[in-house]
């Protein structure tokens, strides 16, 4: 079946540098995407979302880019900090036929090196 | 404080001994959901509920039951737990699943997780 996937399971970044976490999706009907952050021992926490009618959305230090042509989603974190160390999940929502359920990727672990 | 709570946080049990993991939210959310999280598999949805007395199967419902008798509570029941149900379980709630057009219409708030071990 169709699913959300991630290119890299683990990403190490120097503190202060920018990081990019990638996500591929295969369901062309998906029209809403979300990034979640999960710190050790905690539940996932919403970071940012984007609708399919947008290419880019910015938050505080985070930017999500959506390329519908190649079905690719990325999360950019600027000036990474130790608190950014976590597992990041992308999730897609494939619309009313699925009761708006989310399909989750396997996650990428981001490690911030001091 | 707005939150989703789960109990217990940790549980070790034996095969076949019925157990219930409770979930409660104080945000008056209509939508609630249970996920299990296993290494390398991300989050997989077990059951979800669009509102009181409305529940539906997710991707991996086998071996689980749920009920939604009141809006704030959504317990997960394992009638006869087996070792393959050893996992980390998360409950989540959302205010507006199915209501499109809102900025964060599908943002789900997660509980802290319940780590279950079935021996």
Interface residues (C-beta under 8 A of the other chain):
Chain A: X32 X34 X41 X42 X43 X44 X45 X46 X49 X89 X93 X96 X99 X100 X101 X102 X104 X105 X106 X107
Chain B: X4 X40 X41 X42 X43 X44 X45 X48 X50 X56 X58 X90 X92 X97 X98 X104 X105 X106 X107 X108 X109 X110 X111 X112 X113
